[in-house]
Amino acid sequence: MLISIRENIKWHSPHNRYYIVDEIRKTEYETNSLGLQIFKIINRNEQVSIDDISNEIHSKFPNLDLKNIHNDVQDFVEDMLNEKLLVVSNPSLTSLLKTLLSCGEIRFFHILLVLIADFLITEKIDKFFMYSNLIYYNFIFLIVSFAAAHTVNHYLDYEEDLISGKQNKNPIIRNNFNRKVGVYFSLFMTTLVLFLAFLSGLETLFIIIFGAILAFLYSGSKIIKLKKFYISEYIAILIGYTVTFLAAIRIVTPISLKSIIQSIFLSSFFFKWIRVKDLAYAKSKLKYQTLFDVFPKEKALQIIIILYFTPEILAFIMTPFRVLPPVSLGFIFISTFFFIFNFLKNGPNSIYDSIISESIQKITYLQLIYLIFSLFIQFLF
């Protein structure tokens, strides 16, 4: 929601006091009052969001709690809207669609995982042509499911992202919308996923409903918030994505032990991104029990390195189940070589630097591309 001062309202500042005057009444504010600070920010920016106002006031008065400032600003703005001193600038349809798409946060990483899932399901080209329509549907279902999960998570994290200073990470806040818009986005995406699941059968629908409940317990529950403690957070992430992949596999073929193992393997790739979330929440005002809060930094990084190698470890352990063709196991050597090379070149400390660097993401992408290539070769022959 963007706020601006209504037309025909003028500013006066005689004798170190500020007035907002329209044709009906005069409203007076003390020089250092919250109301004055808010009006000065709005007047300077012409159009501004409640979150931007809160952040600017907090930068001037860092000793005040950001959440309290945000609530006070929201109450004040609502009063001024009722008195017609402020007006809301309605968002354009383009802005709404842009925010909805950015809430989904479908990245190249997700598309690669979905392609790997489809190759694992079909295995051979003749099976692909047999189930081609279901494979296309499965691809759309997975993409929409990931987008819905991210959108709901952004809505549920709205207040926490304000408190922890992660406004730029939350598309709803970043694009100047209030939390109510997040409700509409979340309801739309959740309904869409449930509808697609319903079309696929009751079994798929029940799996997705379980995943939705887990997502609520992960971020939205006031009583149980799984993301607050690192162990419950990692378990919830693994189970949540596993049931999503299982629901997608169920669209094409019945669930089996092999498909469950494949889903766990694919879900474990999300552990390669867990360090980003932990670093963002570490030592924040939210008082989450992340790895970096519970353990010394060096110990936390050691655990994150183990988590990073979870897909490699699982692929090796699950070799007897033939989850992956032998040639696909080559993805293990890509990350292993990267860490060994860094160790030999820069010493042991380089391993800790590598796990939190941007270059490690490129290694993960390279692994996923290799998996797709190797599965495609098996797919053809």
LUMBAPA-509705 format. One record per residue (C-alpha): y negated, x, z; residue in one letter. Coordinates in Angstrom, 2 decimals. Example, Ala and Ser with C-alpha at 12.3 -4.5 7.8 and 13.67 -1.06 7.14 Angstrom:
REM LUMBAPA-509705
py px pz res
4.50 12.30 7.80 A $
1.06 13.67 7.14 S $
***
This chain:
REM LUMBAPA-509705
py px pz res
0.00 0.00 0.00 M $
-3.35 1.45 -1.08 L $
-6.50 0.45 0.84 I $
-10.10 0.43 -0.35 S $
-13.43 -0.86 1.02 I $
-14.46 -4.21 -0.40 R $
-17.26 -4.25 -2.92 E $
-20.85 -4.98 -1.74 N $
-20.21 -3.39 1.68 I $
-22.71 -0.63 2.49 K $
-22.80 2.25 4.94 W $
-25.70 3.01 7.30 H $
-25.87 5.85 9.82 S $
-29.13 5.72 11.76 P $
-29.43 7.53 15.11 H $
-25.98 9.08 14.93 N $
-24.26 5.67 14.82 R $
-22.40 4.26 11.85 Y $
-22.53 0.71 10.57 Y $
-20.52 -1.18 8.02 I $
-22.64 -4.02 6.73 V $
-21.90 -6.92 4.42 D $
-23.91 -10.03 3.65 E $
-22.50 -11.90 6.67 I $
-22.29 -9.54 9.63 R $
-22.73 -6.01 10.89 K $
-19.85 -4.07 12.47 T $
-20.75 -1.07 14.63 E $
-18.54 1.91 15.43 Y $
-19.05 4.80 17.81 E $
-19.34 8.22 16.20 T $
-15.92 9.47 17.37 N $
-13.99 6.20 17.31 S $
-10.72 5.70 15.43 L $
-12.31 2.95 13.36 G $
-15.06 5.28 12.17 L $
-12.54 8.00 11.27 Q $
-10.53 5.48 9.26 I $
-13.53 4.12 7.37 F $
-14.83 7.59 6.58 K $
-11.47 8.56 5.07 I $
-11.23 5.35 3.05 I $
-14.83 5.66 1.85 N $
-14.30 9.25 0.73 R $
-11.05 8.56 -1.14 N $
-11.88 5.13 -2.56 E $
-8.15 4.29 -2.47 Q $
-5.86 5.65 0.20 V $
-2.63 4.73 1.99 S $
-2.09 4.14 5.71 I $
0.16 7.19 5.82 D $
-2.48 9.42 4.25 D $
-5.07 8.18 6.75 I $
-2.68 8.83 9.66 S $
-1.87 12.33 8.45 N $
-5.54 13.27 8.01 E $
-6.44 12.01 11.49 I $
-3.45 13.86 12.92 H $
-4.60 17.08 11.25 S $
-7.94 16.72 13.07 K $
-6.33 15.75 16.38 F $
-2.90 17.50 16.39 P $
-2.44 16.87 20.11 N $
-2.02 13.14 19.40 L $
1.39 11.74 18.45 D $
1.62 11.01 14.72 L $
3.69 7.85 15.20 K $
1.14 6.42 17.64 N $
-1.69 7.26 15.25 I $
0.20 5.57 12.42 H $
0.72 2.40 14.48 N $
-2.95 2.31 15.57 D $
-4.14 2.82 11.99 V $
-1.82 0.09 10.74 Q $
-3.08 -2.36 13.38 D $
-6.71 -1.51 12.62 F $
-6.26 -1.85 8.86 V $
-4.52 -5.21 9.28 E $
-7.46 -6.44 11.38 D $
-9.94 -5.24 8.76 M $
-7.92 -6.87 5.99 L $
-8.06 -10.16 7.92 N $
-11.84 -9.77 8.27 E $
-12.12 -9.06 4.53 K $
-13.80 -5.69 5.11 L $
-10.90 -3.94 3.40 L $
-8.86 -4.96 0.40 V $
-5.39 -4.00 -0.82 V $
-5.06 -2.40 -4.20 S $
-1.97 -3.99 -5.71 N $
0.52 -1.48 -7.14 P $
1.30 -1.57 -10.84 S $
4.75 -2.41 -12.17 L $
5.00 1.16 -13.46 T $
4.31 2.51 -9.98 S $
6.98 0.25 -8.46 L $
9.60 1.26 -11.03 L $
8.72 4.93 -10.64 K $
9.17 4.67 -6.86 T $
12.46 2.77 -7.21 L $
13.83 5.44 -9.56 L $
12.67 8.29 -7.33 S $
14.25 6.55 -4.30 C $
17.59 6.67 -6.09 G $
17.31 10.46 -6.43 E $
20.06 10.78 -9.02 I $
20.18 14.48 -9.80 R $
22.19 16.59 -12.20 F $
24.47 17.36 -9.23 F $
25.52 13.69 -8.91 H $
26.10 13.28 -12.65 I $
28.34 16.36 -12.70 L $
30.39 15.02 -9.77 L $
30.77 11.64 -11.48 V $
31.97 13.33 -14.68 L $
34.51 15.36 -12.68 I $
35.70 12.15 -10.99 A $
36.21 10.47 -14.37 D $
38.13 13.46 -15.74 F $
40.38 13.49 -12.65 L $
41.05 9.77 -13.07 I $
41.89 9.85 -16.78 T $
43.66 13.26 -16.91 E $
44.56 12.94 -20.59 K $
42.67 11.74 -23.65 I $
45.20 9.00 -24.47 D $
44.66 7.48 -21.01 K $
40.89 7.61 -21.61 F $
41.17 5.46 -24.73 F $
43.48 3.10 -22.87 M $
40.92 2.58 -20.05 Y $
37.68 3.49 -21.87 S $
35.75 0.35 -20.87 N $
36.74 0.80 -17.22 L $
35.75 4.48 -17.34 I $
32.27 3.60 -18.61 Y $
31.96 0.92 -15.93 Y $
33.17 3.38 -13.31 N $
30.47 5.89 -14.36 F $
27.71 3.28 -13.98 I $
29.18 2.07 -10.68 F $
29.13 5.56 -9.12 L $
25.59 6.33 -10.28 I $
24.29 2.99 -8.93 V $
26.21 3.50 -5.66 S $
24.63 6.92 -5.06 F $
21.19 5.53 -5.94 A $
21.66 2.61 -3.52 A $
22.79 4.92 -0.69 A $
19.74 7.15 -1.16 H $
17.34 4.20 -1.38 T $
18.66 2.63 1.83 V $
18.52 6.02 3.55 N $
14.84 6.49 2.57 H $
14.01 3.05 3.94 Y $
15.85 3.67 7.22 L $
14.26 7.13 7.56 D $
10.71 5.86 6.96 Y $
9.41 6.27 10.53 E $
11.41 9.42 11.19 E $
10.04 11.12 8.07 D $
6.53 10.30 9.30 L $
7.24 11.84 12.70 I $
8.97 14.95 11.33 S $
6.32 15.60 8.67 G $
8.72 14.96 5.76 K $
6.44 12.50 3.93 Q $
6.82 14.37 0.63 N $
10.62 14.02 0.87 K $
10.44 10.23 1.13 N $
9.47 8.55 -2.19 P $
8.36 5.34 -0.46 I $
5.80 7.24 1.63 I $
4.96 9.74 -1.12 R $
4.05 6.95 -3.56 N $
1.85 5.18 -0.99 N $
4.02 2.14 -0.28 F $
4.63 0.64 3.14 N $
8.03 0.09 4.68 R $
8.28 -3.52 3.46 K $
8.57 -2.23 -0.10 V $
11.52 -0.14 1.10 G $
13.17 -3.35 2.33 V $
12.90 -4.92 -1.13 Y $
14.19 -1.78 -2.85 F $
17.12 -1.50 -0.41 S $
18.09 -5.16 -0.73 L $
17.93 -4.98 -4.53 F $
20.08 -1.83 -4.80 M $
22.59 -2.96 -2.14 T $
22.99 -6.37 -3.82 T $
23.49 -4.68 -7.18 L $
26.25 -2.41 -5.84 V $
28.00 -5.29 -4.05 L $
27.83 -7.36 -7.23 F $
29.37 -4.55 -9.32 L $
32.05 -4.08 -6.65 A $
32.78 -7.84 -6.61 F $
33.27 -7.81 -10.37 L $
35.81 -5.02 -9.89 S $
37.91 -6.90 -7.34 G $
38.05 -7.74 -3.66 L $
39.63 -4.41 -2.71 E $
36.70 -2.49 -4.21 T $
34.25 -4.89 -2.56 L $
35.77 -4.37 0.90 F $
35.66 -0.59 0.47 I $
31.96 -0.74 -0.44 I $
31.17 -3.07 2.48 I $
32.79 -0.52 4.80 F $
30.64 2.18 3.21 G $
27.50 0.06 3.70 A $
28.29 -0.43 7.41 I $
28.81 3.31 7.77 L $
25.47 3.99 6.05 A $
23.75 1.67 8.55 F $
25.38 3.45 11.49 L $
24.37 6.77 9.96 Y $
20.62 6.08 9.83 S $
19.67 2.55 10.79 G $
21.39 1.61 14.04 S $
19.30 1.75 17.24 K $
22.41 2.06 19.42 I $
24.54 4.48 17.37 I $
22.80 6.85 14.95 K $
25.47 9.17 13.58 L $
23.03 11.60 12.00 K $
21.61 12.57 15.40 K $
24.58 14.83 16.22 F $
25.88 17.35 13.70 Y $
29.61 16.56 14.14 I $
29.25 12.79 13.66 S $
26.79 13.47 10.81 E $
29.24 15.62 8.84 Y $
32.15 13.24 9.43 I $
30.03 10.26 8.31 A $
28.91 12.08 5.15 I $
32.48 13.02 4.23 L $
33.87 9.53 4.89 I $
30.92 7.76 3.27 G $
31.17 9.60 -0.04 Y $
34.97 9.54 0.06 T $
35.08 5.73 0.21 V $
32.51 5.57 -2.62 T $
34.73 7.70 -4.86 F $
37.78 5.69 -3.79 L $
36.04 2.45 -4.74 A $
35.25 3.92 -8.16 A $
38.82 5.16 -8.66 I $
40.14 1.71 -7.69 R $
38.24 0.25 -10.65 I $
40.53 2.17 -13.03 V $
43.78 2.75 -11.15 T $
45.46 1.79 -7.83 P $
44.64 3.95 -4.82 I $
47.26 6.60 -4.06 S $
47.60 9.65 -1.83 L $
46.50 11.80 -4.76 K $
43.35 9.73 -5.36 S $
42.46 9.90 -1.64 I $
42.79 13.70 -1.72 I $
40.70 13.86 -4.90 Q $
37.99 11.73 -3.28 S $
37.88 13.96 -0.18 I $
37.66 17.04 -2.41 F $
34.74 15.62 -4.43 L $
32.93 14.46 -1.28 S $
33.19 17.91 0.28 S $
30.74 19.22 -2.36 F $
27.98 17.42 -0.48 F $
28.49 19.94 2.34 F $
26.99 22.52 0.01 K $
23.66 20.71 0.47 W $
23.94 20.02 4.21 I $
21.96 23.15 5.13 R $
18.81 21.67 3.54 V $
18.95 18.60 5.81 K $
19.74 20.65 8.91 D $
16.89 23.08 8.29 L $
14.47 20.16 7.80 A $
15.44 18.44 11.07 Y $
15.88 21.61 13.15 A $
13.44 21.86 16.08 K $
11.60 18.73 14.91 S $
10.08 16.11 17.20 K $
13.08 13.86 16.49 L $
15.22 15.94 18.86 K $
18.32 15.73 16.68 Y $
21.30 17.83 17.70 Q $
21.59 19.78 14.44 T $
23.48 23.04 14.15 L $
20.21 24.93 14.50 F $
19.38 23.04 17.69 D $
22.79 23.44 19.30 V $
23.61 27.02 18.27 F $
21.67 30.25 17.82 P $
20.49 30.71 14.24 K $
23.14 33.32 13.35 E $
25.98 31.15 14.67 K $
24.59 28.07 12.90 A $
24.44 29.97 9.61 L $
28.04 31.11 10.06 Q $
29.14 27.46 10.42 I $
27.08 26.45 7.38 I $
28.78 29.19 5.34 I $
32.17 27.72 6.32 I $
30.94 24.23 5.37 L $
29.69 25.57 2.07 Y $
33.18 26.81 1.25 F $
34.85 23.50 2.22 T $
35.65 22.51 -1.41 P $
37.16 25.94 -2.07 E $
39.27 25.76 1.11 I $
40.44 22.21 0.33 L $
41.30 23.11 -3.27 A $
43.47 25.98 -2.04 F $
45.20 23.92 0.69 I $
45.81 20.96 -1.62 M $
47.36 23.02 -4.44 T $
50.86 21.53 -3.81 P $
49.47 18.05 -4.48 F $
48.25 19.13 -7.95 R $
44.81 17.67 -7.31 V $
43.39 20.16 -9.80 L $
45.06 21.91 -12.74 P $
45.62 25.64 -12.07 P $
42.88 26.74 -14.46 V $
40.31 24.65 -12.54 S $
40.89 26.69 -9.39 L $
38.78 29.38 -11.01 G $
35.70 27.69 -9.52 F $
36.72 29.29 -6.20 I $
36.06 32.79 -7.55 F $
32.51 31.95 -8.70 I $
31.10 31.41 -5.20 S $
33.36 34.08 -3.67 T $
32.18 36.70 -6.16 F $
28.55 35.72 -5.52 F $
28.84 36.34 -1.78 F $
30.89 39.54 -2.18 I $
28.36 40.89 -4.68 F $
25.47 40.15 -2.28 N $
27.37 41.71 0.59 F $
28.08 44.94 -1.31 L $
24.58 45.16 -2.76 K $
22.38 44.15 0.19 N $
24.55 44.34 3.30 G $
25.95 41.72 5.72 P $
22.59 40.06 6.47 N $
22.25 39.10 2.80 S $
25.01 36.51 3.29 I $
22.81 34.59 5.73 Y $
19.84 34.90 3.38 D $
21.94 33.69 0.46 S $
23.16 30.51 2.13 I $
19.59 29.21 2.61 I $
18.22 30.47 -0.70 S $
17.55 28.45 -3.84 E $
19.90 30.66 -5.88 S $
22.93 29.28 -4.04 I $
22.27 25.88 -5.66 Q $
22.61 27.48 -9.10 K $
26.01 28.84 -8.06 I $
27.11 25.33 -7.05 T $
25.97 23.93 -10.41 Y $
27.86 26.72 -12.17 L $
31.00 25.79 -10.22 Q $
30.70 22.12 -11.17 L $
30.11 22.95 -14.83 I $
33.18 25.21 -14.79 Y $
35.25 22.40 -13.25 L $
34.13 19.98 -15.97 I $
34.92 22.52 -18.70 F $
38.41 23.27 -17.32 S $
39.21 19.57 -16.80 L $
37.97 18.84 -20.32 F $
40.38 21.43 -21.72 I $
43.26 19.75 -19.87 Q $
41.88 16.37 -21.00 F $
42.23 17.40 -24.66 L $
45.57 19.21 -24.45 F $
***
